[in-house]
Amino acid sequence: MKLTRATYFIIIGFILMSVIPTDIRGFSEELEDQLFLPLLILGIILLIIGIALAIKDKELFHVISDERTKRVDRSAVYYSWWLIFIFAYIYGVIAHIKNFTIFQYMSILLTVMILSMILFHMYFNFKGEE
C-alpha cells in the first residue's frame, strides 16, 4: 500500500484501535479497560478522516508509483530497520532487568516497528517537498 496523506490517518487509526490496547493490556488490564473506549473513538475518527481525504484526493483505488515514491519507501524501511535494531537491543536489556514477559516485549517492539516506518516515511515524503 502506498503511504499518502490519506493513508497516514487510516494506519494510525488502525494502530490506535488494535495495537496500542494490546500493548496496554500486557502491562495493566485496568488501564486497558479505562482507555479502550477513548482509543476506539479516536481510531474511528482517524479512519473517517483518512477515508474522506482518500475520496477527496481520488486516492482510494488509484495508486501512482514513481521513482521518488520508491526511493522514499526504500529510505523509510532502511532507517526504520536500523532504528529497530538499536531499540530492540536497548529495550531487551531493560526488559531483562524489569522481568517483562515475552508478550510485553514483542507487543511494544511491533508497535515501535510500525510507528517508526510510518514516521520515517512521513519525514522523507515531506522532506522532498521543501
C-alpha positions as CSV (number, residue, x, y, z in Angstrom):
1,M,0.0,0.0,0.0
2,K,1.3,3.4,-0.9
3,L,1.5,5.7,2.1
4,T,-0.1,9.1,1.3
5,R,-1.7,11.9,3.1
6,A,-4.9,10.0,3.4
7,T,-3.4,6.6,4.4
8,Y,-1.4,8.1,7.3
9,F,-4.7,8.7,9.2
10,I,-6.1,5.3,8.3
11,I,-2.9,3.4,9.5
12,I,-2.7,5.4,12.7
13,G,-6.4,4.8,13.4
14,F,-5.8,1.0,13.0
15,I,-2.8,1.2,15.3
16,L,-4.9,3.1,17.9
17,M,-7.7,0.5,17.7
18,S,-5.7,-2.7,17.6
19,V,-2.0,-2.4,18.6
20,I,-2.0,0.1,21.4
21,P,-4.7,-1.6,23.5
22,T,-2.8,-4.9,23.2
23,D,0.4,-3.2,24.5
24,I,-1.5,-1.6,27.4
25,R,-3.1,-5.0,28.3
26,G,0.3,-6.5,28.6
27,F,1.1,-4.2,31.5
28,S,-2.3,-3.4,33.1
29,E,-5.8,-4.7,32.4
30,E,-7.4,-2.0,34.5
31,L,-5.7,0.7,32.4
32,E,-6.7,-1.1,29.2
33,D,-10.4,-1.1,30.4
34,Q,-10.2,2.7,31.0
35,L,-8.5,3.6,27.7
36,F,-10.3,1.2,25.4
37,L,-13.3,3.4,24.6
38,P,-11.3,6.7,24.1
39,L,-8.8,4.9,21.8
40,L,-11.6,3.3,19.9
41,I,-13.4,6.6,19.3
42,L,-10.2,8.3,18.3
43,G,-9.3,5.4,16.0
44,I,-12.7,5.6,14.3
45,I,-12.4,9.4,13.9
46,L,-9.0,9.0,12.2
47,L,-10.4,6.3,9.9
48,I,-13.2,8.5,8.8
49,I,-10.8,11.4,8.2
50,G,-8.5,9.2,6.2
51,I,-11.3,7.8,4.1
52,A,-12.7,11.3,3.5
53,L,-9.2,12.5,2.4
54,A,-8.8,9.5,0.1
55,I,-12.1,10.1,-1.5
56,K,-11.4,13.8,-1.9
57,D,-7.9,13.2,-3.4
58,K,-9.2,10.4,-5.5
59,E,-6.5,8.1,-4.0
60,L,-8.8,5.3,-2.8
61,F,-8.2,3.0,-5.7
62,H,-5.7,4.9,-7.8
63,V,-2.0,4.2,-6.8
64,I,0.8,6.0,-8.5
65,S,4.3,4.6,-8.1
66,D,7.2,6.7,-9.5
67,E,10.9,6.8,-8.8
68,R,10.6,9.3,-6.0
69,T,8.0,7.2,-4.2
70,K,10.1,4.1,-4.5
71,R,13.1,6.0,-3.1
72,V,11.1,7.3,-0.2
73,D,9.8,3.8,0.6
74,R,13.3,2.3,0.5
75,S,14.8,5.0,2.7
76,A,12.0,4.8,5.2
77,V,12.3,1.0,5.5
78,Y,16.1,1.2,5.7
79,Y,16.2,3.8,8.6
80,S,13.2,2.2,10.3
81,W,15.0,-1.2,10.5
82,W,18.2,0.3,11.8
83,L,16.3,2.2,14.5
84,I,14.5,-1.0,15.4
85,F,17.8,-3.0,15.7
86,I,19.1,-0.4,18.2
87,F,15.8,-0.1,20.0
88,A,15.4,-3.9,20.3
89,Y,18.8,-4.3,21.9
90,I,18.3,-1.4,24.4
91,Y,14.7,-2.5,25.2
92,G,15.8,-6.1,25.5
93,V,18.3,-5.1,28.2
94,I,15.6,-3.1,30.0
95,A,13.1,-5.9,29.6
96,H,15.5,-8.4,31.1
97,I,16.2,-6.1,34.1
98,K,12.5,-5.4,34.7
99,N,11.4,-9.0,34.1
100,F,9.0,-8.3,31.2
101,T,7.1,-11.2,29.6
102,I,7.7,-12.1,26.0
103,F,4.2,-10.8,25.2
104,Q,5.0,-7.3,26.7
105,Y,8.4,-7.2,24.9
106,M,7.0,-8.3,21.5
107,S,3.9,-6.1,21.6
108,I,6.0,-2.9,22.3
109,L,8.6,-3.9,19.7
110,L,6.0,-4.5,17.0
111,T,4.3,-1.2,17.8
112,V,7.6,0.7,17.5
113,M,8.3,-1.1,14.2
114,I,5.1,0.1,12.7
115,L,5.2,3.6,14.0
116,S,8.9,4.1,13.1
117,M,8.1,3.0,9.5
118,I,5.2,5.5,9.2
119,L,7.2,8.4,10.8
120,F,10.2,7.8,8.6
121,H,8.0,7.6,5.6
122,M,6.3,10.9,6.5
123,Y,9.6,12.5,7.2
124,F,11.2,11.5,3.8
125,N,7.9,12.3,2.0
126,F,7.7,15.8,3.4
127,K,11.4,16.4,3.2
128,G,11.3,16.1,-0.6
129,E,8.6,18.8,-0.9
130,E,10.7,21.6,0.5
